[in-house]
Amino acid sequence: MLITTTATKFLKRKNTINLNGQILNLAQPVVMGILNVTPDSFFDGGKYKTEKKVVRRLAGATQNAGSWWTHWNQWVTSLPGGSAKVKARKPEDGALKVIEDCGPCMVNDVSGGNFDDNMFDTIGKLGVPYVLMHMQGTPLKMQENPEYEDIIREISLFFTERVKKLTKAGVKDVIIDPGFGFGKTLEHNYELLNRLDSFKVFQLPLMVGASRKSMIYKLLKTNPEEALNGTSVINTLALMGGADILRVHDVREAVEAVRILNMVRSTSE
């Protein structure tokens, strides 16, 4: 079910992101490589404990992708320069600190503004890109019987309300993320994937982060370590559904999916 509101119907398609003067072109999909430097990640937590290992991971990711970003799970002040996507819940102890230490950043708020009433105003003042992710519930309880009458309609209403508030707060670069695995059952995730193109109505960049998540390995009765093939399938379907950014652990495989899809699309032009 598509929802067209006053907040969305007059928007022109936005296919660039301004990262402190660095313009990222999203006319074609791009890949965001994940670098977790905290031990709590479900897949590679604790794997990159030293600066040497972090640098090696970055080198491997950039070698496999022409356009890339890096996902920091906490700030890393030992690596100056470059751009980072930062996961932060509180502006005062997250976004502000990381931007001060690392320079131009993208802020990813998994709560979509629910954890801090000042988040939107803070992002507007900082002038940095913001990933607006949907999550039902809280991280500790989000998987306790999540329910939706119409998952696309409810997430769309959430985006409509929050985009309006972000615009009012002066945030110019918003990326929407439907939040695969965040307060969704296995069936919810695949319905979301099947109807991903519904979010085109917002005319905003769309990010998908399903890399090696339980929606893949539980369905295939395997584990995160063996979920690469399933992840590649999901990423391809997400691209076909309109994803502009793939957030992944496995950069080379995701870049290959983007290149193949681009070639297929070029033959129909």
C-alpha positions in Angstrom: 0.0 0.0 0.0 1.6 3.3 -1.1 1.1 6.3 1.0 1.4 9.8 -0.5 1.2 12.7 1.9 1.8 16.4 1.8 5.2 15.6 3.4 6.3 13.4 0.6 4.4 13.9 -2.7 6.2 17.1 -3.7 9.7 15.9 -3.1 12.0 15.4 -6.0 14.1 12.2 -6.1 17.3 12.8 -4.0 20.3 10.9 -5.2 23.2 12.7 -3.6 24.4 12.9 0.0 26.6 15.8 1.2 29.2 14.6 3.6 31.0 17.8 4.7 31.5 18.9 1.1 32.1 15.4 -0.2 29.2 14.5 -2.5 28.2 10.9 -2.7 26.3 10.1 -5.9 23.6 7.5 -5.5 22.4 7.5 -9.1 23.6 3.9 -9.0 23.6 1.8 -5.8 26.6 1.9 -3.6 28.0 -0.5 -1.0 28.7 0.4 2.7 31.3 -1.9 4.3 30.7 -2.8 8.0 33.6 -2.5 10.4 32.6 -3.5 14.0 35.2 -2.5 16.6 33.1 -3.5 19.6 32.8 -7.2 20.8 29.0 -7.3 20.7 28.3 -7.8 17.0 26.4 -11.0 16.2 28.8 -11.9 13.4 32.3 -10.4 13.7 32.3 -9.0 17.2 35.7 -8.7 18.7 37.4 -9.6 15.5 39.1 -6.2 15.0 40.6 -5.5 18.4 43.8 -3.7 17.3 44.6 -0.8 15.0 46.5 -3.1 12.7 43.5 -5.4 12.2 41.2 -2.4 11.7 43.5 -0.9 9.0 43.8 -4.3 7.3 40.0 -4.6 7.2 39.7 -1.1 5.7 42.3 -1.9 3.1 40.5 -5.1 2.1 37.1 -3.3 1.9 38.4 -0.4 -0.2 40.3 -2.8 -2.5 37.0 -4.4 -3.5 34.9 -1.3 -4.0 35.2 1.9 -5.9 32.6 3.6 -3.8 32.4 2.7 -0.1 31.7 3.9 3.4 32.7 2.4 6.7 30.4 1.6 9.5 31.9 2.3 12.9 30.2 0.7 15.9 32.0 3.1 18.2 34.4 6.0 17.5 38.0 5.2 16.6 40.2 8.2 17.2 43.4 6.3 16.2 42.4 6.6 12.5 42.2 10.2 11.6 40.5 11.4 8.4 38.1 9.7 6.1 34.4 9.4 6.5 32.6 7.2 8.9 29.0 6.1 9.6 28.5 6.2 13.3 25.9 4.4 15.4 24.9 6.7 18.3 21.9 6.9 20.6 22.7 10.1 22.6 23.8 13.2 20.7 25.9 14.4 23.7 27.9 11.1 24.1 27.7 9.8 20.6 27.3 12.0 17.5 29.0 15.1 18.9 32.0 13.2 20.2 32.5 11.2 17.1 32.2 14.2 14.7 34.7 16.1 16.9 37.2 13.2 16.8 36.8 11.8 13.4 35.6 14.6 11.2 32.8 14.2 8.6 30.4 11.5 9.7 27.1 10.0 9.0 24.9 9.3 12.0 22.8 6.2 12.2 20.1 6.3 14.9 18.6 2.8 15.2 15.7 4.2 17.2 14.6 6.8 14.6 14.7 9.5 17.3 12.9 7.6 20.0 15.9 7.3 22.4 16.7 11.1 22.5 14.2 14.0 22.0 17.1 16.2 21.1 18.6 14.0 18.3 16.9 15.7 15.3 17.8 19.2 16.5 21.4 18.1 17.1 21.7 16.6 13.7 20.3 19.7 12.1 22.8 21.9 13.9 25.7 19.6 13.0 24.7 19.5 9.3 25.5 15.8 8.8 23.6 13.1 7.0 21.2 11.0 9.1 20.0 7.5 8.7 16.4 7.2 9.9 15.9 3.6 10.8 12.6 1.9 11.9 12.5 -0.3 14.9 9.5 -1.6 16.8 10.2 -1.7 20.6 13.6 -1.5 22.2 16.8 -3.6 21.4 16.2 -5.8 24.5 12.5 -6.5 23.7 12.1 -5.8 20.0 11.8 -9.5 19.1 9.2 -10.3 21.7 6.1 -11.0 19.6 6.3 -7.9 17.2 3.0 -7.3 15.5 1.8 -5.2 12.6 -1.6 -4.9 10.8 0.2 -3.7 7.7 4.0 -3.5 8.0 4.5 -1.3 5.0 1.8 1.1 6.0 3.0 1.4 9.6 6.6 1.9 8.6 5.6 4.4 6.0 3.6 6.4 8.5 6.7 6.3 10.8 8.9 7.7 8.0 6.4 10.3 7.1 6.2 11.7 10.6 9.9 11.6 11.2 10.9 13.0 7.9 8.6 16.0 8.5 10.3 16.6 11.9 13.8 16.2 10.5 13.0 18.7 7.7 11.7 21.2 10.4 15.0 20.6 12.3 17.0 21.6 9.3 18.3 18.1 8.4 19.1 18.1 4.7 20.4 14.6 4.0 18.1 11.8 5.2 18.5 8.2 4.4 15.7 5.8 5.3 16.2 2.3 6.5 13.2 -0.1 7.2 15.3 -1.9 9.8 15.4 -5.5 8.8 15.5 -7.7 12.0 14.6 -4.8 14.3 11.2 -5.7 15.8 10.2 -8.0 12.9 9.5 -11.7 12.7 11.0 -13.8 9.9 7.7 -13.4 7.9 7.7 -9.6 8.5 11.2 -9.3 7.1 10.4 -11.2 3.9 7.1 -9.3 3.4 9.2 -6.1 3.8 11.7 -7.3 1.2 8.9 -8.2 -1.2 7.3 -4.8 -0.9 10.5 -2.7 -0.6 9.6 -0.6 -3.7 6.7 0.9 -1.7 9.2 3.2 0.0 10.1 4.9 -3.4 7.2 7.3 -2.6 9.5 9.1 -0.2 12.0 10.0 -2.9 14.8 9.5 -0.4 17.9 7.2 -0.5 17.0 3.8 0.8 19.5 1.7 2.8 19.2 -2.0 3.4 21.2 -3.9 6.0 20.4 -7.6 6.1 23.9 -8.9 5.9 24.2 -12.4 7.5 21.1 -11.7 9.8 18.9 -14.3 11.3 16.2 -13.7 8.6 18.7 -15.5 6.4 20.3 -18.2 8.5 17.2 -19.2 10.4 15.3 -19.7 7.2 18.2 -21.7 5.7 18.8 -23.6 9.0 22.4 -22.6 9.2 24.4 -19.8 11.0 25.8 -16.3 10.4 29.2 -17.8 9.2 27.5 -19.8 6.5 25.0 -17.1 5.4 27.0 -15.4 2.7 25.2 -17.0 -0.2 21.8 -16.2 1.3 23.0 -12.6 1.9 24.0 -12.2 -1.7 20.5 -13.3 -2.8 18.9 -10.9 -0.3 21.1 -8.1 -1.5 20.2 -8.7 -5.1 16.5 -8.7 -4.3 16.9 -5.5 -2.3 18.6 -3.8 -5.2 15.8 -4.9 -7.5 13.4 -3.4 -5.0 15.1 0.0 -5.1 17.8 -0.1 -2.5 20.4 2.6 -3.0 22.8 1.5 -0.3 23.7 -2.0 0.8 25.3 -2.2 4.3 27.3 -5.4 4.3 30.1 -7.4 5.9 31.2 -8.8 2.5 32.0 -5.9 0.3 33.3 -7.8 -2.8 30.3 -10.0 -3.1 27.9 -7.0 -2.7 29.8 -5.0 -5.3 29.5 -7.8 -7.7 25.8 -7.9 -7.2 25.6 -4.2 -7.9 27.7 -4.5 -11.1 25.6 -7.4 -12.5 22.4 -5.5 -11.8 23.8 -2.4 -13.4 24.7 -4.4 -16.5 21.2 -5.9 -16.7 19.6 -2.5 -16.4 21.9 -1.0 -19.0 20.7 -3.5 -21.6 17.2 -2.2 -21.3 18.0 1.4 -21.9 
